[in-house]
Structures are given as structure tokens and as C-alpha cells.
Amino acid sequence: MSSYEKNNKQGLGKGCLSFSKVATCVLIGNALLMGSSSVLASSSYSLSVGSGPGNFSSSSLDAAWSPKEGGPEYSIGYSESSTAGISAADTSTLFAGFNFFQTDYLAWGAGVSENKDSVLSISSFGVNSSYQINHLWKSKYATVLDLVAEYSKYSRVSGPKIIKGVSALGRSVPKRPGGGRLPGGSPSGSGGGLSGGGGEGVGKLAELLELPTAQRYSVGVQQAIGKQFSISISHDWYHYSKDVVAAALSIIRRPGIPKSAVSSYFDFLSSSTGVGLDWNVNNHLAVGFSFTDNAGIVKNRDYQSISISPIYYINDRYSLAFNATRSRDRLGIESDYYDLTFMVFFK
């Protein structure tokens, strides 16, 4: 067995950047930890289509390839989603990255992405690494530690957006007739509050609505249990360059955007914790189960989701994967999403 195959079979490189959550990373990664020979390929290509509530639809096209055995694995992909009749809900993602299986115990990689909807553009760069650590206690079952660090910059796609009568560029709120102190602010004529009568008030409003930069850090562990099962747990936390509550509210509440319990780059998460179970049923079938708890900067954006992801290996070249996700937010709103992925592998 080659070093490249050995590292893949032990689950190295499964730790993914957030913008690499595509079939070639997540679905193949689940099978790699379990040692399915069906995925030991030098290149792979996948096409996914999805659906959800409110006439939501999505599609993605991804590719991953390794020019030579033991060399780096490169990946590129594009995805988009839309909700019928609501152009403001259209999103797109373009990413590129690589993973390098350096030794029997170490894999690392990096990637870049550009995510857009009708209002926001988010440029991200991240690095990820996976360490096989079970040799430290001489266990024959793989234990893999995944680490991820990611930097994202938010910017507006177009000009000022009027959100509930307030311009994103800081249009001042009209004074209260006769002056006086507005609720939660300073006297309306002093220029010291958001509703001030001068440039200072406008500047403070613009500062509150200014978009941040963000850092995401993730730690995860995968543990093989026998030859058929593996479990995983991960925790992500986010740090923003400034207090983003006002900016997050102005974006989340923008007109025309349907409420969705499915995570996106535009939800301004504060943390996320996930657990998973993967079952390699036989040489042709693997099934993944996962649960995720997400906490948002804006509390009513908190939600939980549970997923099931069976993968059927038709033969050494073709595979078919299905994913069903049910999400529930803290207000009790439930949403169901489905994805179907067809994958082709070449050795």
C-alpha cells in the first residue's frame, strides 16, 4: 500500500475549511476514515443538487485531483442557491484549495473562497491540518486531531441599502420635535447619539453598521471504533473585529430574505458544536449521522440540526450520496433540506 493510500485510509485530511463543505471533502472524508477502497482515487468529480422549503434550490460542481501519487491533492468548486421569486436570497460560492499528505501522521492544507449574495461579499482564507495521534498510545484504531484557522473579510456588494428606514451608510434619524433626549441616546441636538443632528451622529451610526472581519477556529477529533464505525466531535468559535450586533441585524432583517434555519456565511455565528457517527456497512454502503448546535450573535438565530448521509458505492468509479437535514431554531421553526450528489472517481 502506498503512503498516499495509507494516509487516506487512516482518515488524515478530513478536517475541512468551512467553505470546503462539499462532497469531495466531507462525504469522501467519511469513507476515508473507514478505509473504503472505493475512494482511493487520484481524481474525483461530483455534481450535487438540493432542495428546501420556500422553493429553495441549490447546485454545486466540485473536482479534486492529485497529479502524482504521494503529492498534494488540489480541489476547486462552485455552488449556488436560490429561492424562487426572491432574487435577494440568491447566493454563490467559489473556492479553491489543496491538501498535502506529508507523512504517515500529518496532513495539512489551505484554501480561499469568495461567497456572495445580493448584499454581502465574503472573502475567506484558511489553513487546516490533521494529525494521526493514536500511535502515541500504540492503538491500531485511528485517532485523528483536526485543526482549522480561517480569516474572512465582509464587504457590501452594492451601494447603500435602506434597512427599516436607516441607510447602511449612516443616514441620520430625524430629530424629535423640540429637541430633548431620545430613548437610549443623548439630547437630539447635541450630536452625541445615533440620532444626533450633526455629522458625529451620522458617523456613529455608520460605525455601528460597518462590516467586520472575522476569524474562525476549529478543533475536532475523529476516532475509529473497530473496522466499521467512527465517531467525531468538533467545536468552532468565532471572533469578530468589532461588535457586530447592529450590522448583523441590519443584514439579517433586510427585506425579502426568508427566515432559514440552515447555516450560511451571513448568519454571524458565535460558536458551533457538532458530533457525528459514521458506519461503514459494507463495501458498497456507508452511512453518516450528525448533530450540530449553532449559536448566533443575534440570539434568535440560534438553531440545531440533525443529518443523515448515506453513500452508495456503485463500483470503484461511481458513487451516489444523499443528505437529509432537519433544522430547528429557538423559535420552533423547522426546515428540511435535501441534497443528492453523484461522484465519479479515477485512479
ChimeraX attribute file (.defattr): number of C-alpha atoms within 10 A of each C-alpha:
attribute: neighborCount
match mode: 1-to-1
recipient: residues
	/A:1	6
	/A:2	9
	/A:3	14
	/A:4	21
	/A:5	20
	/A:6	18
	/A:7	24
	/A:8	26
	/A:9	20
	/A:10	21
	/A:11	28
	/A:12	32
	/A:13	29
	/A:14	27
	/A:15	30
	/A:16	25
	/A:17	27
	/A:18	18
	/A:19	22
	/A:20	23
	/A:21	12
	/A:22	22
	/A:23	23
	/A:24	25
	/A:25	19
	/A:26	15
	/A:27	23
	/A:28	23
	/A:29	21
	/A:30	25
	/A:31	27
	/A:32	24
	/A:33	28
	/A:34	25
	/A:35	22
	/A:36	21
	/A:37	16
	/A:38	20
	/A:39	28
	/A:40	22
	/A:41	18
	/A:42	19
	/A:43	19
	/A:44	23
	/A:45	20
	/A:46	22
	/A:47	20
	/A:48	20
	/A:49	18
	/A:50	18
	/A:51	19
	/A:52	19
	/A:53	14
	/A:54	15
	/A:55	11
	/A:56	18
	/A:57	19
	/A:58	19
	/A:59	18
	/A:60	20
	/A:61	20
	/A:62	23
	/A:63	22
	/A:64	22
	/A:65	21
	/A:66	19
	/A:67	11
	/A:68	10
	/A:69	14
	/A:70	17
	/A:71	15
	/A:72	19
	/A:73	20
	/A:74	19
	/A:75	22
	/A:76	20
	/A:77	22
	/A:78	18
	/A:79	19
	/A:80	18
	/A:81	19
	/A:82	20
	/A:83	20
	/A:84	12
	/A:85	11
	/A:86	15
	/A:87	13
	/A:88	16
	/A:89	17
	/A:90	19
	/A:91	20
	/A:92	18
	/A:93	20
	/A:94	20
	/A:95	20
	/A:96	20
	/A:97	21
	/A:98	20
	/A:99	25
	/A:100	20
	/A:101	24
	/A:102	15
	/A:103	15
	/A:104	16
	/A:105	17
	/A:106	18
	/A:107	24
	/A:108	22
	/A:109	22
	/A:110	20
	/A:111	23
	/A:112	21
	/A:113	22
	/A:114	18
	/A:115	22
	/A:116	21
	/A:117	21
	/A:118	14
	/A:119	19
	/A:120	18
	/A:121	21
	/A:122	20
	/A:123	19
	/A:124	22
	/A:125	20
	/A:126	22
	/A:127	19
	/A:128	23
	/A:129	23
	/A:130	26
	/A:131	21
	/A:132	24
	/A:133	15
	/A:134	16
	/A:135	12
	/A:136	8
	/A:137	7
	/A:138	8
	/A:139	10
	/A:140	10
	/A:141	15
	/A:142	22
	/A:143	25
	/A:144	26
	/A:145	24
	/A:146	24
	/A:147	21
	/A:148	22
	/A:149	18
	/A:150	21
	/A:151	18
	/A:152	20
	/A:153	17
	/A:154	19
	/A:155	16
	/A:156	17
	/A:157	13
	/A:158	10
	/A:159	10
	/A:160	14
	/A:161	16
	/A:162	15
	/A:163	15
	/A:164	10
	/A:165	10
	/A:166	17
	/A:167	19
	/A:168	22
	/A:169	18
	/A:170	21
	/A:171	19
	/A:172	22
	/A:173	17
	/A:174	10
	/A:175	16
	/A:176	14
	/A:177	7
	/A:178	8
	/A:179	12
	/A:180	14
	/A:181	17
	/A:182	15
	/A:183	9
	/A:184	8
	/A:185	14
	/A:186	16
	/A:187	19
	/A:188	25
	/A:189	18
	/A:190	16
	/A:191	19
	/A:192	18
	/A:193	22
	/A:194	24
	/A:195	27
	/A:196	27
	/A:197	20
	/A:198	16
	/A:199	14
	/A:200	17
	/A:201	23
	/A:202	22
	/A:203	19
	/A:204	19
	/A:205	24
	/A:206	20
	/A:207	16
	/A:208	19
	/A:209	23
	/A:210	20
	/A:211	23
	/A:212	17
	/A:213	17
	/A:214	18
	/A:215	17
	/A:216	20
	/A:217	18
	/A:218	22
	/A:219	16
	/A:220	19
	/A:221	19
	/A:222	26
	/A:223	20
	/A:224	21
	/A:225	15
	/A:226	11
	/A:227	13
	/A:228	15
	/A:229	18
	/A:230	23
	/A:231	18
	/A:232	18
	/A:233	18
	/A:234	19
	/A:235	17
	/A:236	19
	/A:237	16
	/A:238	18
	/A:239	17
	/A:240	18
	/A:241	11
	/A:242	14
	/A:243	15
	/A:244	19
	/A:245	16
	/A:246	15
	/A:247	19
	/A:248	23
	/A:249	16
	/A:250	19
	/A:251	21
	/A:252	17
	/A:253	13
	/A:254	16
	/A:255	13
	/A:256	11
	/A:257	15
	/A:258	16
	/A:259	12
	/A:260	19
	/A:261	24
	/A:262	21
	/A:263	17
	/A:264	12
	/A:265	16
	/A:266	17
	/A:267	20
	/A:268	24
	/A:269	24
	/A:270	18
	/A:271	19
	/A:272	19
	/A:273	18
	/A:274	18
	/A:275	18
	/A:276	19
	/A:277	19
	/A:278	24
	/A:279	20
	/A:280	22
	/A:281	14
	/A:282	11
	/A:283	14
	/A:284	16
	/A:285	18
	/A:286	23
	/A:287	21
	/A:288	21
	/A:289	18
	/A:290	18
	/A:291	18
	/A:292	18
	/A:293	18
	/A:294	22
	/A:295	20
	/A:296	19
	/A:297	18
	/A:298	17
	/A:299	13
	/A:300	11
	/A:301	21
	/A:302	22
	/A:303	24
	/A:304	21
	/A:305	21
	/A:306	18
	/A:307	18
	/A:308	18
	/A:309	20
	/A:310	20
	/A:311	23
	/A:312	17
	/A:313	21
	/A:314	13
	/A:315	13
	/A:316	17
	/A:317	16
	/A:318	18
	/A:319	21
	/A:320	18
	/A:321	22
	/A:322	19
	/A:323	19
	/A:324	18
	/A:325	19
	/A:326	18
	/A:327	22
	/A:328	19
	/A:329	21
	/A:330	13
	/A:331	10
	/A:332	10
	/A:333	12
	/A:334	17
	/A:335	18
	/A:336	17
	/A:337	18
	/A:338	19
	/A:339	18
	/A:340	18
	/A:341	22
	/A:342	18
	/A:343	22
	/A:344	18
	/A:345	21
	/A:346	14
	/A:347	14
